Amino acid sequence: METRTVLAAAGRGDQAAWDAIVAEYSSLLWSIARGFRLDRVDAADVVQLTWLRLVENIDRIADPDALPAWLATTVRRECLQLIRRTSRQRVVRQPDGVEPADPDPPVEHRVLLDERDAALWRMVGQLSDLCVRLLRVLMASPRPSYPAVSAALDMPVGSIGPTRQRCLRRLRELLAADDLFNGIHIGRDGGLS
């Protein structure tokens, strides 16, 4: 179904249409929120607020084909408002002797993957804020269109590709200097191999 039809059905209260919209765009919203380095709870709040804004404004969306850009802009604004309202340095401590429960049984392979992923995210954290936000948004599945990325990050469409290349080049340099990533390659699409 095309966006115009789904959006109109959602505006009439069709639950299946709402479910389709949420399924299609949730990962985009999450990637933008996490790109602002919000913790999981704050990111969830921002995503929920974005869906609420859509409910409140669904009849005002003039161009249904621009829904991804509208959602991206809205979640970005909600992130910025949250950051302005709260301190970015929030310390969350577990009580002494209490470890968070791990739902999966410990597996050596999973530990190694987690170690690699944590190291990779530390490397990503060394990139500029723009690079972090851009790479997170571009990792959304399905991959957002460049107009949606442009709206999410408030950057010109024509600068997305070159900026992405510079960010991935810098990440490759950081990884090359780290022994853990010796032999791991970042492809042009940003995937590890």
C-alpha positions as CSV (number, residue, x, y, z in Angstrom):
1,M,0.0,0.0,0.0
2,E,1.2,3.5,-0.7
3,T,1.9,6.0,2.1
4,R,-1.0,8.2,1.3
5,T,-3.5,5.3,1.6
6,V,-2.0,4.0,4.8
7,L,-1.8,7.4,6.4
8,A,-5.5,8.1,5.5
9,A,-6.5,4.8,7.0
10,A,-4.5,5.5,10.2
11,G,-6.2,8.9,10.4
12,R,-9.6,7.1,10.4
13,G,-8.4,4.9,13.3
14,D,-7.5,1.7,11.3
15,Q,-5.2,-0.2,13.7
16,A,-3.6,-2.3,10.9
17,A,-2.6,1.0,9.2
18,W,-1.1,2.3,12.4
19,D,0.8,-1.0,12.9
20,A,2.1,-0.7,9.3
21,I,3.4,2.8,9.9
22,V,5.0,1.9,13.2
23,A,6.6,-1.2,11.7
24,E,8.0,0.8,8.7
25,Y,9.4,3.8,10.6
26,S,10.3,2.7,14.1
27,S,13.9,1.8,13.4
28,L,14.4,5.2,11.7
29,L,13.1,6.9,14.8
30,W,15.2,4.8,17.1
31,S,18.3,5.3,15.1
32,I,17.9,9.1,15.2
33,A,17.2,9.1,18.9
34,R,20.1,6.9,19.7
35,G,22.3,9.0,17.4
36,F,21.8,11.8,19.9
37,R,23.4,9.5,22.4
38,L,20.3,9.2,24.5
39,D,20.1,6.2,26.8
40,R,17.5,3.5,26.0
41,V,14.8,5.0,28.4
42,D,15.1,8.6,27.0
43,A,15.2,7.3,23.4
44,A,12.0,5.3,24.1
45,D,10.4,8.4,25.5
46,V,11.4,10.5,22.5
47,V,10.1,7.8,20.0
48,Q,6.8,7.6,21.9
49,L,6.5,11.4,21.9
50,T,7.1,11.4,18.1
51,W,4.3,8.8,17.6
52,L,2.0,11.0,19.8
53,R,2.8,14.0,17.7
54,L,1.8,12.0,14.6
55,V,-1.5,11.1,16.2
56,E,-2.1,14.8,17.1
57,N,-1.1,16.0,13.7
58,I,-2.1,13.2,11.3
59,D,-4.8,15.3,9.6
60,R,-2.4,18.2,9.1
61,I,0.2,16.4,7.1
62,A,-0.2,18.0,3.6
63,D,2.2,15.6,1.7
64,P,1.8,12.0,2.9
65,D,4.9,11.0,0.8
66,A,6.9,13.3,3.1
67,L,5.9,11.3,6.2
68,P,9.5,9.8,6.7
69,A,10.9,13.3,6.7
70,W,8.2,14.6,9.0
71,L,8.8,11.8,11.4
72,A,12.6,12.4,11.2
73,T,12.3,16.1,11.9
74,T,9.8,15.5,14.7
75,V,12.0,13.0,16.5
76,R,15.1,15.2,16.1
77,R,13.2,18.2,17.6
78,E,12.0,16.0,20.5
79,C,15.6,14.9,21.1
80,L,16.8,18.4,21.2
81,Q,14.0,19.4,23.6
82,L,14.9,16.6,25.9
83,I,18.5,17.4,25.9
84,R,17.7,21.0,26.7
85,R,15.5,19.9,29.6
86,T,17.8,17.4,31.2
87,S,21.4,17.1,32.0
88,R,23.4,15.0,29.4
89,Q,25.5,13.6,32.2
90,R,23.3,11.2,34.1
91,V,24.9,8.7,36.3
92,V,23.1,5.4,36.8
93,R,24.5,3.1,39.4
94,Q,23.6,-0.4,40.3
95,P,23.3,-1.1,44.0
96,D,26.5,-2.7,45.4
97,G,26.6,-6.4,44.6
98,V,23.6,-6.3,42.2
99,E,24.3,-7.3,38.6
100,P,21.7,-6.8,35.9
101,A,20.2,-10.1,34.9
102,D,21.4,-11.5,31.5
103,P,18.5,-13.3,29.7
104,D,20.8,-15.3,27.5
105,P,23.1,-18.0,28.9
106,P,26.8,-17.1,28.7
107,V,28.3,-18.3,25.5
108,E,31.9,-17.7,24.5
109,H,31.0,-16.6,21.0
110,R,28.5,-14.1,22.3
111,V,31.1,-12.7,24.7
112,L,33.6,-12.2,21.9
113,L,30.9,-10.5,19.7
114,D,29.9,-8.3,22.6
115,E,33.5,-7.4,23.3
116,R,34.0,-6.5,19.6
117,D,30.8,-4.5,19.4
118,A,31.6,-2.6,22.6
119,A,35.1,-1.8,21.2
120,L,33.5,-0.7,17.9
121,W,31.1,1.6,19.7
122,R,33.9,3.1,21.7
123,M,35.6,3.8,18.4
124,V,32.4,5.3,16.9
125,G,32.2,7.4,20.1
126,Q,35.5,9.0,19.2
127,L,34.0,10.4,16.0
128,S,32.4,13.8,15.8
129,D,28.8,14.1,17.0
130,L,27.7,14.6,13.4
131,C,29.4,11.4,12.3
132,V,27.8,9.4,15.2
133,R,24.3,10.7,14.4
134,L,24.8,10.2,10.7
135,L,26.1,6.6,11.0
136,R,23.3,5.6,13.4
137,V,20.6,7.0,11.1
138,L,22.1,5.3,8.1
139,M,22.1,2.0,10.0
140,A,18.4,2.0,10.4
141,S,16.6,-0.9,8.8
142,P,15.1,-0.3,6.3
143,R,17.7,2.3,5.3
144,P,16.1,5.7,5.2
145,S,16.0,7.8,2.1
146,Y,18.4,10.7,1.8
147,P,15.6,13.2,2.1
148,A,14.6,11.6,5.5
149,V,18.2,11.6,6.6
150,S,18.5,15.3,5.6
151,A,15.4,16.1,7.7
152,A,16.6,14.0,10.6
153,L,20.0,15.7,10.8
154,D,19.2,19.1,9.3
155,M,21.8,18.7,6.6
156,P,21.7,19.1,2.9
157,V,21.0,16.0,0.9
158,G,24.1,16.6,-1.3
159,S,26.4,16.5,1.8
160,I,25.2,13.2,3.2
161,G,27.3,10.9,1.0
162,P,30.5,12.8,1.2
163,T,30.1,13.2,5.0
164,R,29.4,9.5,5.4
165,Q,32.5,8.7,3.4
166,R,34.7,10.9,5.6
167,C,33.1,9.4,8.8
168,L,33.8,5.8,7.6
169,R,37.3,6.7,6.5
170,R,38.0,8.1,10.0
171,L,36.4,5.0,11.6
172,R,38.7,2.8,9.5
173,E,41.7,4.8,10.7
174,L,40.7,4.3,14.3
175,L,40.1,0.6,13.8
176,A,43.4,0.1,12.0
177,A,45.2,1.5,15.1
178,D,43.4,-1.0,17.3
179,D,44.7,-4.6,17.6
180,L,41.3,-6.1,18.3
181,F,40.2,-5.1,14.8
182,N,43.2,-6.2,12.9
183,G,42.0,-7.9,9.8
184,I,38.4,-6.6,10.1
185,H,37.2,-4.5,7.1
186,I,34.6,-1.8,7.0
187,G,32.8,-1.9,3.6
188,R,31.6,1.1,1.6
189,D,28.2,0.4,3.1
190,G,29.5,0.6,6.7
191,G,29.2,-3.2,7.3
192,L,31.9,-5.2,9.0
193,S,33.6,-8.1,7.2
